[in-house]
Amino acid sequence: MFGFQHISVHPHTVYVGTVKNKAVLDDWQFSALASYDFKMATPYLGAKWSRMDYIHWTDGERKREKSDLTKSVGLVCGLDIPFGEKFWLNLEGQFIDVEAFSVSANYKF
C-alpha cells in the first residue's frame, strides 16, 4: 500500500504596524506499507518520509525554513485485530524519526 498526504495551513495575513506578515505551514508525508492477513490479525510494516516547511512573507519578501531532512525517514509497524466484520483494534508504532505509539478502536459503517 502506498500513501500520500499534504497539509497546507494558511492563516490570515497579519499587520504589525504597517508591516504585512503572512505565514504558511506545509507538511508532506509519503508512506509505503506491506501487510498480510492472518484472519486473527493483520500485521503491517513499512517506511515513511515526511517534511515540514514554514514559509513566511514580510512585506512580500519570502523566506522558507525547511525541516531537517536527516530526521525525515522513519519506520512504521502495526497490527489490526478484528472483532467481527465491522469492528477492529489498531496498534501502531513509529520509530527512527519519531517515537510514537497509538491505539485506536475502529468501526466500519
Residue frames as qw, qx, qy, qz and C-alpha x, y, z in Angstrom:
[[0.000, 0.891, 0.454, 0.000, 0.00, 0.00, 0.00],
 [0.414, 0.166, 0.011, 0.895, 1.24, 3.49, -0.85],
 [0.142, -0.844, -0.495, 0.151, 0.04, 6.66, 0.81],
 [0.338, 0.271, 0.036, 0.901, 0.48, 10.40, 0.32],
 [0.216, -0.829, -0.490, 0.160, -0.70, 13.31, 2.41],
 [0.326, 0.263, -0.016, 0.908, -0.18, 17.05, 2.03],
 [0.234, -0.815, -0.493, 0.196, -1.45, 19.59, 4.52],
 [0.327, 0.309, 0.032, 0.893, -1.05, 23.31, 3.93],
 [0.245, -0.737, -0.531, 0.340, -2.15, 25.73, 6.65],
 [0.254, 0.411, 0.180, 0.857, -2.74, 29.35, 5.56],
 [0.196, -0.642, -0.550, 0.497, -3.73, 31.58, 8.50],
 [0.187, 0.939, 0.280, 0.065, -4.98, 35.11, 7.91],
 [0.492, 0.460, -0.113, 0.730, -2.49, 37.83, 6.95],
 [0.470, -0.756, -0.326, 0.320, -1.49, 39.93, 9.96],
 [0.303, 0.768, -0.078, 0.558, -0.26, 43.51, 10.02],
 [0.613, -0.510, -0.272, 0.538, 2.25, 44.56, 12.68],
 [0.075, -0.603, 0.069, 0.791, 2.04, 48.31, 12.37],
 [0.558, 0.637, -0.153, -0.510, 2.30, 48.80, 8.61],
 [0.035, 0.431, -0.877, -0.208, 4.33, 45.61, 8.01],
 [0.856, 0.094, -0.141, -0.488, 2.35, 42.86, 6.24],
 [0.190, -0.379, 0.900, -0.095, 3.07, 39.32, 7.57],
 [0.872, 0.119, -0.153, -0.449, 1.81, 36.11, 6.01],
 [0.266, -0.431, 0.859, -0.075, 2.72, 32.56, 7.03],
 [0.860, 0.151, -0.301, -0.383, 2.18, 29.10, 5.52],
 [0.472, -0.411, 0.772, -0.113, 2.91, 25.73, 7.10],
 [0.743, 0.348, -0.435, -0.371, 3.43, 22.92, 4.52],
 [0.567, -0.338, 0.736, -0.153, 3.52, 19.27, 5.60],
 [0.678, 0.386, -0.512, -0.360, 4.34, 16.47, 3.12],
 [0.560, -0.321, 0.738, -0.196, 4.14, 12.76, 4.00],
 [0.693, 0.312, -0.548, -0.348, 4.69, 9.62, 1.93],
 [0.553, -0.347, 0.715, -0.249, 4.44, 6.03, 3.16],
 [0.656, 0.241, -0.640, -0.319, 4.76, 2.51, 1.77],
 [0.551, -0.311, 0.645, -0.428, 3.42, -0.41, 3.82],
 [0.509, 0.105, -0.809, -0.275, 3.18, -4.16, 3.37],
 [0.573, -0.229, 0.508, -0.601, 0.70, -6.33, 5.27],
 [0.351, 0.028, -0.908, -0.226, -0.52, -9.91, 5.45],
 [0.663, -0.288, 0.058, -0.688, -3.98, -11.01, 6.66],
 [0.162, 0.159, -0.956, 0.188, -3.72, -13.95, 9.07],
 [0.458, -0.490, -0.633, -0.386, -7.51, -13.74, 9.78],
 [0.573, -0.607, -0.457, 0.305, -6.88, -13.44, 13.55],
 [0.247, -0.815, 0.036, 0.524, -4.72, -10.32, 12.99],
 [0.651, 0.676, 0.128, 0.319, -3.15, -8.29, 10.18],
 [0.525, -0.604, 0.098, 0.591, 0.38, -7.10, 10.90],
 [0.537, 0.801, 0.110, 0.241, 1.95, -4.41, 8.72],
 [0.599, -0.498, 0.158, 0.607, 5.40, -2.91, 8.31],
 [0.527, 0.715, 0.267, 0.374, 6.74, -0.10, 6.20],
 [0.461, -0.142, -0.040, 0.875, 8.66, 3.12, 5.77],
 [0.099, 0.915, 0.392, -0.008, 7.63, 6.76, 5.75],
 [0.444, 0.101, 0.046, 0.889, 9.17, 10.04, 4.65],
 [0.077, -0.885, -0.456, 0.047, 7.97, 13.40, 5.85],
 [0.398, 0.118, -0.003, 0.910, 8.93, 17.04, 5.51],
 [0.094, -0.866, -0.469, 0.148, 7.52, 20.21, 7.02],
 [0.392, 0.253, 0.083, 0.880, 8.32, 23.72, 5.77],
 [0.100, -0.786, -0.412, 0.450, 7.47, 27.07, 7.31],
 [0.376, 0.414, 0.333, 0.759, 7.13, 29.86, 4.77],
 [0.183, -0.752, -0.371, 0.513, 6.97, 33.47, 5.98],
 [0.348, 0.597, 0.282, 0.665, 6.41, 36.59, 3.89],
 [0.267, -0.665, -0.272, 0.642, 7.28, 40.00, 5.32],
 [0.232, 0.760, -0.051, -0.604, 6.09, 42.82, 3.04],
 [0.771, 0.581, -0.118, -0.232, 6.30, 40.47, 0.05],
 [0.215, 0.624, -0.749, 0.065, 9.77, 39.07, 0.85],
 [0.943, -0.119, -0.178, -0.256, 9.58, 35.26, 1.05],
 [0.011, -0.563, 0.793, -0.232, 11.65, 33.13, 3.42],
 [0.899, -0.087, -0.334, -0.270, 11.35, 29.32, 3.67],
 [0.319, -0.538, 0.730, -0.274, 12.52, 27.35, 6.71],
 [0.754, 0.138, -0.586, -0.262, 12.97, 23.68, 5.76],
 [0.852, -0.461, 0.173, -0.178, 12.76, 20.79, 8.17],
 [0.239, -0.607, 0.750, 0.107, 15.86, 18.75, 8.97],
 [0.800, 0.308, -0.350, -0.378, 15.87, 16.15, 6.15],
 [0.294, 0.350, -0.867, 0.198, 18.27, 13.87, 8.07],
 [0.210, 0.045, 0.810, -0.546, 15.41, 13.13, 10.50],
 [0.556, 0.225, -0.069, -0.797, 12.65, 12.66, 7.97],
 [0.634, 0.125, -0.705, -0.291, 12.74, 8.89, 7.28],
 [0.455, -0.322, 0.627, -0.544, 11.07, 6.51, 9.68],
 [0.213, -0.024, -0.971, -0.108, 9.75, 3.01, 10.30],
 [0.617, -0.142, 0.110, -0.766, 6.06, 2.18, 10.82],
 [0.282, -0.013, -0.958, -0.047, 4.80, -1.11, 12.22],
 [0.503, -0.113, 0.263, -0.816, 1.37, -2.05, 13.38],
 [0.025, -0.124, -0.992, 0.005, -1.30, -4.63, 13.92],
 [0.549, -0.131, -0.132, -0.815, -5.04, -4.71, 13.16],
 [0.050, 0.053, 0.966, -0.248, -7.05, -7.11, 15.34],
 [0.412, -0.241, -0.459, -0.749, -10.59, -7.75, 14.08],
 [0.214, 0.147, 0.798, -0.543, -13.59, -8.26, 16.38],
 [0.515, 0.592, 0.570, -0.244, -16.24, -9.28, 13.86],
 [0.562, 0.487, 0.448, 0.496, -16.70, -7.85, 10.37],
 [0.114, 0.872, 0.205, 0.430, -17.10, -4.17, 11.27],
 [0.416, -0.887, 0.166, -0.114, -15.01, -3.55, 14.39],
 [0.858, 0.167, -0.251, 0.417, -11.24, -3.76, 14.86],
 [0.487, -0.829, 0.086, 0.260, -8.49, -2.60, 17.16],
 [0.659, 0.642, -0.151, 0.362, -5.36, -0.97, 15.70],
 [0.624, -0.684, 0.132, 0.355, -1.96, -0.77, 17.41],
 [0.652, 0.668, 0.003, 0.359, 0.78, 1.23, 15.67],
 [0.567, -0.661, 0.101, 0.481, 4.32, 2.32, 16.47],
 [0.531, 0.814, -0.056, 0.230, 6.61, 4.74, 14.63],
 [0.752, -0.502, 0.135, 0.406, 10.37, 4.75, 15.07],
 [0.650, 0.156, 0.184, 0.720, 13.67, 6.35, 13.93],
 [0.134, 0.457, 0.130, 0.870, 12.47, 9.88, 13.00],
 [0.471, -0.482, 0.127, -0.728, 9.91, 9.96, 15.81],
 [0.131, -0.025, -0.947, 0.293, 8.96, 7.82, 18.78],
 [0.523, -0.055, 0.037, -0.850, 5.21, 7.38, 18.71],
 [0.032, -0.141, -0.989, 0.025, 2.64, 4.75, 19.66],
 [0.474, -0.026, -0.002, -0.880, -1.09, 4.81, 19.06],
 [0.120, 0.224, 0.962, -0.103, -4.11, 2.64, 19.80],
 [0.402, 0.083, -0.110, -0.905, -7.46, 3.08, 18.11],
 [0.406, 0.297, 0.842, -0.197, -10.83, 1.36, 18.14],
 [0.173, 0.214, -0.473, -0.837, -12.43, 1.42, 14.66],
 [0.510, 0.391, 0.704, -0.303, -15.93, 0.79, 13.34],
 [0.076, -0.018, 0.660, 0.747, -16.77, 0.39, 9.65],
 [0.461, 0.360, 0.336, -0.738, -20.16, 1.91, 8.70]]
